[in-house]
Every structure is written in structure tokens, then in C-alpha cells.
Amino acid sequence: MLLNNKELNYSFSQFRLYNECPKKYQFKYVRGIQEPTNENLLIGSIIHKILETTKDMEGQDYKDAIQRLRDLYGYFYPNKLEDEVKELIKDKDILAQELKLFLDDFIGIIDLVYKVTDKPYNYVIADYKVTKKPKTQESIYSEGQLLIYKYIYCKINNIDPSKVAVQYINIAPFLKEKLIAPIEPYNPDISECESVWEKANEVKQKILYGEFPKKKTWCKWCFYREMCNNEP
């Protein structure tokens, strides 16, 4: 989509941010004012990099990501994570990792796609979440990300939606007995997926029309608070 005279792919993160606060979306995507990173985001991105490079665990990208985590944590957490990563992908019929999806001007990335043979469905599209608060099956509906990804994946690949389940894979960013905890794959009805896709497109139209009202939620912790307060 053309935004501020620049071509920009629309994404779920944009859809989510606009719903959080349209004004915050304007600061970040229209005006290009980026929030600084923090330690939690840095750790999350490193762990995510480890998981997305498991297709070549002897490769330099994987080794570099593990070393970066060791530089931050020491050895015990990264070694435990590495063992659980190996267990996670063991015996999985992996079809794709970091699979880019394109539909219209929407772009998404599915972290993992694997095939199953002992379920009513044949495929699982999974998303890694490095989070202190584990995602649940209810999160699939409350967030909508996997619903949109299922809709696009089925549409562009001409796959029967009843054959595609979705799954969050939770990763704890701190030491605990089990670091990686996938929720059970779940097969949402395609009508639910279509509904969220329609909402995402409605939000896109509001962005293109320049509708960026303030939403006074979580303002106290917002990076853009002072800039926002100085505007009508």
C-alpha cells in the first residue's frame, strides 16, 4: 500500500498496532519514528533467530545466535534451549521454516509448517512466541494472527482449510523446567479466519484514509507519550 508516498507491505503487526492505538501507528509507520529496542526485545529476537535457523544447526547463523545468547545468559539456559529445540524438531516432517506469505499487499511470515498423518488435518502452521505469559488456544482468536495466516496459506496454496491446523509454540525467556511448550494444534473454522481477514482490510482502509485518532490506553508506558501530548 502507498503510505506517505512510500510503498509499504501491510502486516499483522501493523494491524495489531493500529488496533492498540491509531496515533501510535502514525508515529511509527507514517512519520517513521522508531521506538528504541530493549533487553526483552533483544533476547526475544535472538531466541527467535535460533529457532528459525534450526534447519541448519551446523550453519553459522545458528551458531552465531547461540553464542549471542550465551554472551547474555551464560551457558546453562542456551544449552538447555538447544536440547529442547532438537527435541521439538525431532521426527517432524518439516515442510517450511520462515515461510513468507504474500496476498494483495499483505506480507506475513509463518515460523514453521509441518505435516502430520495421524490427525484429521494434514498440515500445521506454527508461530513461535517468546513470552512470559504463555499463549493458549483462546489466544488464537483474541490475537487473530494465526487465523490470518491460515486464511492466506490455504488461499494461495489452494488447500482445503479443514486440512490445516494452527499452533502457538511458547518459549520461556527465563529458566524453568520446560522452556519450550507447544499448545495442542487447533483447527479453527475458515469463517473465523475470513472474518479477521476482513477486519484487517477494514483497518488498512482507515490507514489509507489517514484516520489516526488517539486511543488513551497504556499511554503512561508509551514511548510516544510526550510527542502525542503536544499535539491536538
Buried (B, 14 or more C-beta within 10 A) or exposed (E): BEBEEEEBEBBBEBBBBBBBBBBBBBBBBBEEEEEEEEEEEEBBEBBBBBBBBBBEBEEEBBBBBBEBBBEEBEEEBBBBBBEBBEEBBEEEEEBBBBBEBEBEEBBBBBBBBBEBEEEEBBBBBBBBBBBEEEBEBEBBBEBBBBBBBBBBBBBEEEBEBEEBBBBBBBBBBEEEEEBBBBBEBBBBEBEBBBBBBEBBEEBBEBBEEEEBEBBEEEBEEBBBEEEBEEEE
